[in-house]
Amino acid sequence: MSSYSRQRRIPSSLPLLALFLLLQSTLTLAIKFELPSFRFPPPKCIWNAAHPGALVIVTANVGPGENQRIDVEIIDAGPHKNTYLSKRDIRGETRFAITAHSEADVGVCFKNYLDASITGAGRVTRVIDLDVDIGADAVDYNAIANQESLSGLETEMRKLEGIVKEIVDELGYLKTREERFQATNLSTNSRVQKFAWFTLFSLIGLGVWQIFHLRAFFKRKYLID
């Protein structure tokens, strides 16, 4: 009986383990790429989803490259097309911090300008190492721990608290979005039903009018009494 009860208790810890692994998941994007240079370069944008009020930390490490100029611009894909910052000629490691204004993807866009006196457009490149931290991952918990004299465990708990808050906010956003979609579906269904009834009554009315019109026509031609 005791071995059976032990076997029954083991799976009960799996949900806690799954929740812990979920809380340990991060919203950090790290990418490294080569950016070709042109005299009139197209933008190379990296997009990430962000909620309104979310802190976004962008760290760009630009590799060396002669006769090239890297410009960066941070924008979003919202209806107002917000431009958070625009900076020319970034070099080395540069960090930017913004706060998202709308429920839209935030894009970090780079342009690599080639000096007009240099030939070989598209073949000369610079390496960019990009890190984008959003939400709880953008908070410097080490600085908070030093400022508030927190222990290692307290710092981890503070971080988990921030991640849990993000999950709750995400669930709230999904709930609101689902309610909005449900309202849209109900409204569309109601409009379709009204249009269907209008079409049905219109066809019935047109059929009745045709009957009386044909009857009057045949009477004028003395085809019927």
Secondary structure, 3 states (H helix, E strand, C coil): CHHHHHHHHCHHHHHHHHHHHHHHCCCEEEEEEEEECECCCCCEEEEEEECCCCEEEEEEEECCCCCEEEEEEEEECCCCCCEEEEECCCCEEEEEEEECCCCEEEEEEEEEEECCCCCCCCCCEEEEEEEEEEHHHHCCHHHHHHHHCCCHHHHHHHHHHHHHHHHHHHHHHHHHHHHHHHHHHHHHHHHHHHHHHHHHHHHHHHHHHHHHHHHHHHHHCCCCC
